[in-house]
Amino acid sequence: MAFCTSCGATVGDTDKWCTKCGGATGAAAVAPVGVNREGYQASAAPSEPSLVDYFAKCIKTDFTNLNGRARRKEYWGFYLFFCLVNMVPFVGTLAALVLMIPYVAVTVRRLHDIGKSGWWLLGLMGLPFVAVAFMVVAVLIEQYMLLIPCVLFCMGMGILFLVWMCKDGQPGNNQYGPNPKEALTKGGEDTGCIVFK
């Protein structure tokens, strides 16, 4: 028997992700203070999920999940495989269309991790399309000086998005749930929790 490191729910011994909150569990997880500890043996802290584990989590359990938080490693792990798949001719294009749904979901959860609403994604990705439309109009009416602010706006939005995706998540709980990074690191510290198998 194992416990979720985020919410303390009971999970299967082989489950890596909690079905209730999506938090990592590993083969051994931290039982919260107050859980009946009789009959359980102490174990090592849960191992850190790999990038492949995070990609699989996004595909299998969080395909359309817009709730909760995603740490940087989960976002960048999914993004790495998303880019690798896109490099494959023809198949990459089809796969990219399918993977856009979990990409949007993991990006929204990543924004939640830094305390931003998922609606920011619409602004960060949607407004540059409006700027590109203005650029097309500027070229059509031969007003090339209008291209400069549009290009600068698009670059600024891209830089802001990159900074937010690289930013560390808010410590502790926020309005979107517990910090997934802290849930993994608590197993190795003296937090009043005992690690069980």
C-alpha positions in Angstrom: 0.0 0.0 0.0 1.3 3.5 -0.9 0.2 7.0 -0.3 0.0 10.1 -2.6 2.7 12.6 -1.7 0.3 15.5 -2.5 -3.1 14.6 -1.0 -2.3 11.5 1.1 -4.8 9.3 -0.7 -4.2 5.6 -0.7 -2.9 4.4 -4.1 -1.7 1.0 -5.5 1.9 -0.1 -4.9 2.8 0.2 -8.6 0.9 3.5 -9.3 3.2 6.4 -10.1 0.4 9.0 -10.1 -2.5 9.6 -7.8 -5.9 9.2 -9.5 -7.4 11.7 -7.1 -5.1 14.7 -7.5 -2.5 13.7 -10.1 0.4 14.0 -7.7 3.5 11.7 -7.9 3.5 8.6 -5.7 6.4 6.4 -6.8 6.9 3.0 -5.4 7.1 4.5 -1.9 5.3 7.6 -0.9 5.0 9.8 2.2 2.1 9.2 4.5 0.8 12.4 6.0 0.8 13.0 9.8 -2.3 11.5 11.3 -2.5 8.4 9.1 -2.5 5.1 11.0 1.1 3.9 10.7 0.7 0.5 12.3 1.8 -2.4 10.2 3.7 -0.4 7.6 7.5 -0.6 7.2 9.7 2.5 6.7 11.2 2.9 3.3 13.3 5.3 1.2 11.9 8.6 -0.2 10.0 8.3 -3.6 12.2 8.5 -6.6 12.0 11.5 -8.9 9.9 10.8 -12.0 11.8 11.1 -15.3 10.9 13.2 -18.3 9.4 10.1 -20.0 7.2 9.6 -16.9 6.0 13.1 -17.1 5.3 12.8 -20.8 3.4 9.5 -20.2 1.4 11.2 -17.4 0.4 14.0 -19.7 -0.8 11.5 -22.3 -2.4 8.9 -20.1 -3.9 10.6 -17.1 -3.8 14.4 -17.8 -4.7 14.5 -21.5 -7.4 17.1 -21.0 -6.8 18.0 -17.3 -6.8 21.8 -16.8 -6.9 21.6 -13.0 -4.0 21.5 -10.6 -0.4 22.4 -11.1 2.5 21.2 -13.3 6.0 21.8 -12.3 8.7 23.0 -14.7 10.1 19.5 -15.2 6.7 18.1 -16.3 6.1 21.0 -18.7 9.6 20.9 -20.3 9.6 17.1 -20.4 6.3 17.1 -22.4 7.5 20.0 -24.6 10.8 18.2 -25.4 8.9 15.1 -26.7 6.4 17.3 -28.4 9.2 19.0 -30.4 10.9 15.6 -31.1 7.6 14.2 -32.5 7.2 17.3 -34.7 10.5 16.7 -36.4 9.3 13.5 -38.0 8.0 14.3 -41.5 4.2 13.8 -42.1 3.7 11.7 -38.9 4.9 14.6 -36.8 2.3 16.9 -38.3 -0.5 14.5 -37.5 0.9 13.8 -34.0 1.3 17.5 -33.3 -2.4 18.0 -34.0 -3.3 15.3 -31.5 -0.7 16.4 -28.9 -2.0 20.0 -29.0 -4.7 19.1 -26.5 -2.3 17.8 -23.8 0.1 20.6 -24.6 -2.6 23.2 -23.9 -3.5 21.3 -20.7 0.1 21.0 -19.4 0.7 24.7 -20.2 -2.5 25.8 -18.3 -1.3 23.7 -15.3 2.2 25.2 -15.6 0.6 28.7 -15.5 -1.4 27.6 -12.4 1.9 26.6 -10.8 3.2 30.1 -11.0 -0.1 31.5 -9.7 -1.5 32.7 -13.1 -4.9 31.8 -14.6 -5.0 29.5 -17.5 -6.8 32.3 -19.5 -3.3 33.9 -19.8 -2.5 31.2 -22.4 -5.3 32.6 -24.7 -3.7 36.1 -24.4 -0.1 34.9 -24.8 -0.9 32.8 -27.8 -3.9 34.6 -29.3 -2.7 38.2 -29.4 0.4 37.4 -31.5 -2.0 36.0 -34.2 -3.8 39.4 -34.1 -0.5 41.1 -34.5 0.4 38.8 -37.5 -2.9 39.8 -39.1 -2.0 43.4 -38.7 1.4 42.7 -40.3 -0.4 41.1 -43.3 -2.6 44.2 -43.6 0.4 46.5 -43.3 2.2 44.6 -46.2 -1.0 44.7 -48.3 -1.4 48.4 -47.9 2.4 49.0 -48.2 2.8 50.6 -44.8 5.9 48.8 -43.8 6.6 51.0 -40.7 3.6 49.3 -39.1 5.6 46.0 -39.1 8.0 47.2 -36.4 5.6 47.5 -33.5 3.9 44.3 -34.5 7.2 42.4 -34.6 8.3 43.9 -31.3 4.9 43.0 -29.7 5.2 39.4 -30.9 8.8 39.1 -29.6 7.7 40.6 -26.2 4.9 38.1 -25.8 7.2 35.3 -26.7 9.8 36.4 -24.1 7.2 36.8 -21.4 5.9 33.3 -22.1 9.4 31.8 -22.0 10.1 33.6 -18.7 6.9 32.4 -17.1 7.5 28.8 -18.3 11.0 28.9 -16.7 9.9 30.5 -13.5 9.8 28.4 -10.3 6.4 27.5 -9.0 4.9 29.3 -6.0 5.9 27.6 -2.8 3.3 25.9 -0.8 -0.4 25.7 -1.7 -2.0 28.2 -4.0 -5.6 28.5 -5.3 -4.9 25.8 -7.9 -3.7 23.1 -5.4 -0.6 21.9 -3.6 2.9 22.5 -5.0 3.9 19.3 -6.8 7.6 20.0 -6.3 7.4 20.2 -2.6 5.3 17.0 -2.4 8.3 15.1 -3.9 11.0 16.7 -1.8 9.2 16.3 1.6 10.1 12.6 1.6 13.8 13.2 2.2 13.4 15.9 4.9 12.4 15.7 8.5 8.9 17.0 8.0 7.1 14.9 10.6 6.1 12.4 7.9 7.1 8.8 7.7 7.8 7.1 4.4 6.0 3.8 3.8 5.9 1.1 1.2 
